[in-house]
Amino acid sequence: MFLFDTADCLAGMAAVTALLSCHVEQYANAAQTTNDDPRVRTERAAIDTDWGKIDCYLARPANTGPHPGVIVVRTSWV
């Protein structure tokens, strides 16, 4: 009985491991650009708030027009 329970447990662990590997983010495979890509305009910006100034990095398409937006908030600056 013990061996059957152990085998079931190991099979379940193997299945979970296989499923998790399918859902892991693969940031290295994301599309990347060079720092001098003419399609991208980057700049530093600062936002004044009640609790102080927030330094920001702004990246956007160089051409005008309707584009989707993404706001990334990092809380691990410390």
Steps between C-alpha positions, in 0.01 A plus 500: 500500500782740589668450162176566311444823696859605437467428129178704484668788680802494269279482191302799625818697565628419151172614346504828694861564401417442133199731516689777678778499242239580234382809689834652600557846354780505247613862506814424301281410203320837504554740210791731574638812333834676507555824690523698176191355328349790299148361549514558876521832685623483861533764768512552875201659669414598857158504660441709812276334757388577854767267639786611273630483147481182291775463241371323190635359176272560204524295179255547216476468123682779317217555253171658596172319487286277715711241679429266790644598836663306780574627849757303699525565873801354676497475875841339544722807466647453845 
